[in-house]
Amino acid sequence: MRVRLAKTAGFCMGVRRAVDIALDLRRKRPPLPIVTYGPLIHNPQTLELLRSRGIEQVRSLDEITRGTVIIRAHGVSPQEKTALEGKGVTVIDATCPRVSRVQAVIRKHAGQGHFCVIVGDEDHPEVRGLLGYASAGGLVIASPEQQDLIDSLDPTREVCVVAQTTQEPETFAGVVDRLRKRGLQLHVHDTICDSTRKRQAEIRSMANQADLIVVVGGRGSANTRRLVKVAEQAGVRAVHVETADELPPSVFSDAGIVGVTAGASTPNWQIQGVISRLKEVAMSRAATPLRRLRKAFDVSVMTYVWAGAGGGGLTAACLTLQGREVTWLPPAMAALFVFSMHLLNRVMERTGAVRFNTPEIAAFYARHKVFLTALGVVSSSIAVLLGALVGMYTLILLSTMIVGALLYSMPLSAQRGPIPRTRLSLKEIPGSKTPLVALGWAMAASVLPVIDSWGELRVPALVCAFVFAAGMIFWRTALSDLMDLQGDRIVGRETIPILIGVKKTERLLRRLLIVLTVFPVVTALAGWTDGVGYLLALNSLALGGVFVVYRRGQLVDRLVFEGLVDGNLVIAGAVSIIYAWALGVPGKST
């Protein structure tokens, strides 16, 4: 069974903006309590998570007496907004900009005395809010079949026609056609959101290839229900689920290709949970050798065995850049350090972000916590023993790095104050994760292997190797932070993308990628590092392909993605070892 994920699946711009506003507000600690006027979005799981962060919802104005009120993504009527502001509370408007545009259109035409027709669902909160702007009169029409409503319109009045932003284009076109046949003077504004158009168009395209389409999203979400309807109209079987638990394997018994899409209010972690469940079903049908191979790969990525191999590869590259012989000991020591520290950090994870970013990994760690903890302790102990074999300074530096890495994750004190109650740690320092991870890897890969060889040090080469390693790992970690953005926001973790924004982070990564490609070439030309820098530049350039995959905006198999990123470091090490062996610089790798 093959799984194909729609590029448009997941949060639309308006929903993402509303959730970000709410979570950022929680982080800034405004006047309490914080409530949303009605459900912020139509996804019960996300609303429950907001509630766990101390953001409740109220359904009537009478429930609001103090604190901060967030206006939902669907917007409210001007009358309700005025009433909110009159209560003396802090009002934060999280209305989707697309909805705000429709409100502005209706307001403009109402000011000219035009009647307003809204093509949409009368009971939908967005439509109820829009109708409040039709001060010159308005009517909601759900479909072209409601001819009685169309016939009730006054033919002497000019009519403004708009659409609920998540309406089906065919329905909107059908209503407009009926209105024109009625002989009305129309001002038509197609206000259907581009995201809605793309989702529905992609469903129709996917229906030509898939045997089954799984639509993920809240049952109260109108746009999610429409996706199910569009799929069925396209002639393909569709299943609507909110979570992966609603997916019995029997549903896919005769499906060769399964398409997956999600409503505009569905968070990434719910989609990833469904994808993981589908992957389990697909692997259960695969041949035994292939199934075992994929399982081994997944476990190696989840437990950071593969990341450790990347650490060893990066160490080999740094040694070769410095013109040093590559023996087995330094890469093994660095690999064990990277492996054990990442493993123990994940085991000690207290914020719960992994539950939302990678549910599959969270479940794995919950099942094997004791064993993985023991494995991490044993691996770090072996790394220390290897450090002792290298020399005293190596042992001291490595021990200091291990203690520092463990202290970074350990809770230091209880946070006092409003819900949620968490544990403070060095990890909670805003933006600290990415640079500190880069520093730890770079020290292990470039400084640790040579610190006991002061007399043979080439300081310019050491500095260049350190900068190259730190840049590579900074890029790797920041990209991971971009993919983990939703879960990190939920738990209040302040990573670089959250602090400076997605666009600035992406721009930073593009520029860093250019630097990482040019830097080893320039340092090799200047004679500061060995000629392997020319080859390592190609390694850095290859990361551009990884970035393109990310930029496509499509959720991918996260384990495969992480395997590709760390695999690039493994390849860098292999290239460096082959280079040293082939050219004998300064002595063949052993």
N, C-alpha and C positions, 0 to 999 in steps of 0.2 A: 504494500500500500504506500502510495506517495502522497505527501501533504504539501499543498500549495497555499501560502499565506498571502492574502491581499495586501498590497502596498499601503492601502488607505486605512487598514485596520487600526483601531485605537482612538485615543483622544483627538478630537478636532481642536483647532486653535482656540475657540471660545471656551470649551470645557477645560482645556489645559490651563488657560489663563485664569479661569475662576478658581480652580483648585490651587493653583500657585498663589493667587492672592490670599486665599484663606490660610494656607500653610505658612506663607511668609508673615502674615499678620500674627499668627500664633507665635512665631519665633520672635517677633518684635515686642510682644507683650503690651498690647493696647489696653484701654479700659475694659475691665471684665464685667459681666460675662461676655463671651463672643458667641453670637448666634447667627444663623442664616434664616432669612425670611422665606420659609418654604424650603424644600430639598434643594441644595445647591446645584446638583445634577441628578439625573435619573439613573443612579447606580447604587443599589443598597449596600454593596460591599465597601465602596468608597465612602459612603455616608457613615457607615459604622466606624471606619478608620478615622474619619474626621471627628467623630464623637469621642473616640479614644484619645484624641489629641485635645480634647476640651472644647470642641466646636459643636454645639448643639444646634438643633433646628426648631423653629417655632412656626406655627401655622396661622396664627392670627395676630393682629396688631395689639390686641389686649394683653398678650403675653410679654410684650416688650416694655420694660420700664427703665432700664439703665444699660450701661455697657456699650458694646459695639455690635452693629447689625450689618450683615453682608447681604446685599441684594443678589439673588440667585442669577445664574447664567441666562435664564430665560427672560429676565427682566420683569418689571412690574408696571402697572399703570401709573400715569403722572399723579393721579389722586392718592394712590398708596404711597408713592415716594414723598409727596408733600406731607402726608400724615406721619410718616417715619421721621422726617426731619423736624416735625413739630413736637416730637416727644423728647427732644433735647439729648438724644443719643448720638454716638458717632456712627455715621452711615458710610459704608464702603460699597461702591457700586461695582459689582462683578459681572454686569450684563455683557453678554457677548457683543463685540463690536458689530457683527453682522446684524444682530437683532436691533442694536441701537440705530443702525442705518435705516432699517424698516420703520422704526419709530419716527425717525426724522422725516421720512417720505410721507407718512400718514399725517404728521403734524403740519407739514407744509401744505398739503392739499386740503386738509380740514380748515386751515386758515383762509383758503380761497373759497370755502363753502362747498367743497366737493364731498359727495357721499363716498364711503370707503367700503370695498368688498375685500375681505381677507379669505384667501383660499387655504383652508387648514382645518384642524380638529377643534371644534368649539370648546372642548373641555381642557385643551392643553394650556398650561400656564403661560407659554409664550403668546398664544393667541389672545388669551384673556387680557394680558398686559397690553398688547397692540390695540385691542379694541378700545382701551381707555384713551388712546390718542385721537380717536375718531370723533372729535367734538361736534362735527357737523352731521353725524349719523354714520352708523356702520352696520355691517352684516357679515356673518361667517358662512361660507359655503364650503362644504367638505368634498363635493364631487359634482361632475357635470350632470349626474342623474337627478340632482335636486332642482328640477325645473320649476317647481312651485316657488322656490325662493327667488330664482332668477326672474320669473314673471312678476314678482311682487315689487320689483324695483321701479322707481319713478322715471319714465323715459325722458322727462324734461330736465333731469339733473345730470351734471357731469359726474362721472364715477372714477375714482382712483382704485386700481386693482393691484393688490400685493399678494405675496405668498408667505405662508409660514416657512421659515428658513429650511426646514427639513422635509418639505413637501415633495411629492413625486412630480417631476417635470411634466409627465404625460397628463396627470390630473390637472395641474395648473393650466396647461395648454387647452385641455378640454373645456374647462370652465370659461376661459377667455373666449374661446370660439363660440360657446353658447351665448355669452354676453354680447358678442358682436352681432350675432344673428338676431338678438333682441332689438338691435338698432340703437344701442346706447352710445353716448359719447364717452369714450374710455381714455383713461391715462394709465397705461399698463406698465408696471414695474416688476420685472422678474427678479424677485428677491430671494430665490432659492440659493442657499449657500453652495459655493463651488465644491466644498468637501462632500456635501450630500450628492451632488451630481456625479462626482468621481467614484464614490462608493457604489452607487447604484449602477453606473456604467461598468465598473469592474466586476460586479456580481454577474451582469449579463454576459460579459466576456468569459468569466470563469465557468459559467453554466454550460458553455459549449465544450468544456474539457473535463469537468468533474462529474463523478457519479453521485456525489453527496456534498452538500455545503453546510458547514457548521457555522452558525451565527452566534457570537458571544456577546452578551450584554444583558442589562436589566430588563425585566419584563414590563416595567413601567416606562421604558424608553420608546417613544414613538418612532424615532428614526431607526432603532434596532428592529422593531416589529416590521417596519417597511422593508428592510433588507430581506427579511424572511419572505415577505410577500413578493418582492421583486424576483427572488430566486425561484419561487414556486411558479410565478408567471412565465419564467424563462424555461420551464419544463424540467427542473432538476429537483430532487428531493432535498429538503432543508430541515435542519434540526436547530432549534433555538435553545441555548443553555446559558445559565448565568455563571456556572463554575464547572470545573473539570469533573467534579463528583457526579454530575448529571449525565455523564457520557458512558453508558454501558458498552462493552466491546461488541455486543451483538448487533449494535446499530451499524457497524462497519463490516459486517460479515461478507457482503457482496460488493464492497466498494474498492475499486482499484486506485482511484484518485479522489482525494478528499480536499475540498477547498475550505479555507477558514477565513472568515472576516469578522468584524466586530463593529458595534455601534460607536457613535461619536463620544459616548460617555463611559466607554469600557477601558479600564486601566491596563497597562502592559502586563502586569503580573497575572491578571486573569487570563489574558490571551496566552501567555507563556505556560500557564498551568494546563490549558487545553492542548497546546502544542506538545507538551511533555507527555500527556496522556495518550495522544495520538501516536507519538513516537514509540511508546511502550507497546501499543497494539501492533504497529508496523514491525517492530523488532521481534515480536512474538511469532510473526509469520515468516521471518527470515530464516535462512539456513543456519544451522547450529554454529559453524565456524565464524560466519559473518556476525552473528549475534554476540558471540563471545568476544570477538575483536572489537566491536563497537562498545560493548560493556567495559572492556579493559580501557579503552580510550576515554570514555566518560569518567571513569573512576580516577584515572591519572590526572585529568583536568580538574575535577572537583576537589581532589585531595592535594593539589598543587605539586604532585610529582612531576608533571610536565613543566610547571613553572620553575621548579628546582632545576630541571634539565636546561631550561632557558638561562638560569643563573650561571650554571656551569659553562654553557656556551658563551655567554657574555664575558666570563672570566678568561676563557681561552682567547677571545678576540682582544681583550685588553692587554693580556700578556704579549700577544704577537705585536700589537701596536707599539708596545714599549721595547720591542726587540728582545724579549725574554723567551727562554725555552718553556714550552708548555709540557709540564709533567702532569700526571694524573691527580696529584695531591691538591693543588689550589682549586681546580674546578670542582673536585669532589667536595671540598670543604665549603665552597661558596654555594654549591647546589644544596647541601644539607642545611646550611643556614637559611637560605631562601625558602626551602621546602618547610622546615620546622617552624619558622617564624610566621609564615602565612597560614599554616595549618593551625597553630595554636591561637593566632589572632582570630581566625574564623570560629574556632571552638569557644573562645572567650567572648564572642560577639554578644552584646547585651541589648543593642538598640533594636534588633529584629529586622533591619533593613533587608537582609538576605531573603526573608520570607516574601517580600514583594518584588525584589529584583530578580531572583532566581529561585522560585519555589522548589524546583527539583533538587537543587543543592541543599536548601534548608531541610528538606525531608531526609536527605541522605545523612546529614550531620546529626539530626535528631535521633536517627536509628543507631548510629555508630559512635556516639560522642565519647564513651569511655575508651574504646579502642583507639580512636583518632588522637585523643589526648595523650595516651601512653606512647603512641607512635611519634608524636611531636616531641615529647620529652626525650625519648631515646635518640631520636635523630639529632637534636641539638646537643646532646651529650657526646655523641660520636663526632660531631663537628668540632667540639671543644678538644677532644682527644687528638683529632687530626691537626688542630691548631698547635697543640703542644709539640707535635712531631716537627712542625715547621720551625718554631722558635718561640722564645719568651715573649717578644713584642707582639707576635701574631696571636698568641694565647691571650694576652692581656686585652688587646684590641677586640678580638672576637668575643671574649666574655663580656666586655663592656657593651658591645653592640647587642648581644642577646639580652642582657639585663635591661638595656634601654628600650628594646622592642617590646619586651614583656610589660614594662612599666607603662608604655604608651597605651596599651589596651586595658590595663587594670583600672577598675573604678577607685577613685581616690576619696570621694565624699558623696554624701547624699545631697541631691538638689532640694532646696527648700522653696516652697512657693506653690503656685497653682498647679492643677493637673496639666500634663501628665507628670508623674513622679519618676525621675530617672536617676542614674548614677553618673556623676561627673568623672571624666578621665581626660588625660592629655589628648586623646583622640578627638575630644569635643572642641578642641581649639579650631576656630573657623579656618578652613583651607589648609590645615596642616597635613592631611593624609598624603596627598600627591607628592609634595616636595620631600617629606620625610621618608616615604617609600623609595623615592628616587635616590635619596642620600644613602639609605641603607644598602641598596643594591650596588650602587657605585662604589661604596667603601669595600664591600665584599669582593667585587669583581676587579678593582684596579689597585687599591691600597693594601688590602689584607695579604695578598700573595707576595708582596715585595717588601713589606715593612721591615723584615729581618735582614734585608740585603742592602743596607744603607750605602755601602761602598760601591755598589754597582748601579745605583739609581740614576736614571736619566730624568731629571725633574721635569723638563718640558714635556717629555713623552708621558710621564705619569699624570701630569695635569691634563693633557689632551685626552688620555684614556679615561680619566675620571669624568671629564666634561661630556665625552661621547656616551659613556655608560649612563650617567645621570640624565642626559637628554633623552636617551632611548626609553628609560623606565618612566620618566616624567610623561612622555608621550603615551606610553602604554597605559599608565594608571589614569591619566586624565581622560583618555578615550573610554575606559571602563566606567569612570564617573559619569560621563555623558549618558551612557546606556543605563546607568543605575539612577538616573535623575529622579524619577517618580518615587521610587522606594525611599531614597535618601530624604526627599522632602517630607514624606509621610512621618518619618521617625525624627525629623528635625536635625539631620546631619548636614553641616554646612561645608560642602565640598566646593572646589573651585568653580564648576559650572553654576552652582547655586549662588555663589557670591558675585560672580561677574557676568553671569548669563550665558546661555547656550551659544549665541552668535559670536560673542567675544572669545569664548573657549575654542570654538571651531576655528576661528581666525588665528588664534594662538597656535593651535596644533598644525595648521597649514604652514605657518611661518617656521615653526620649529622643525617641521619635516624638511623644509628647504635647507635650514641650517645643518641638520643632521646628514643631509646628502652632500653638502658642499664642504663641511668642516673636515672630515677625514681626508678628503682630496687635498685641501689647502695645507693641512698639517703635514701630509706626506710630501707634497711639493717643497715645503719649507725645510724638510729634513728633520722635523721634530718627532715624527712617528715613522714607523716602518711602512713599506709600500703596500701592505695589506689594506691600508686605508682606501685605496682605489676600489677594492672589491667590497669593502664594508659600505661604501657609498651606495652600491647597488642594493645592498640589504636595506638601507634606509629608504631608498626609492621604492622598494617593494611594499613598504608600509603604506605608500600612497594608494595601492590597490585595496588594502584593508579599509582605508579611510573612505574610498569610493563606495564600498559595500555598506558602510555605516551611513553615508550621506544619501543613499538611495531611499532612506526613510522607511525601510521594511524591516520588521523584526525577523531575526534569523535564529538558527539554532545556536544558542548562546555558547554551549560547550565547544562546538566546532569553531565558532568565531574566536574564542579565547585560545583555542588550540592553534589557530593560524597565527595569532599575534605572538605567542610565546614560541611557536615553532620557528618564527623568523630569527629569534635569538639562538635557538639550537643550530640553525643553518649558519648563522654568523660564526659560531664556534667551529663548526665543521669546515667552513671555508678557510678560517684562519689556520686550523691545524693542517689542512691539505697544503695551504700556501707555504707554511713553515717547513713542512716535510719535503715539498717539491723543490724549494729554493735553498733550503738549509740555512735559514736566518733565525737567530744566530747559530742555532744548532737544531737539528731535527727534533720535532715533537716526539715525546716518548710517553 
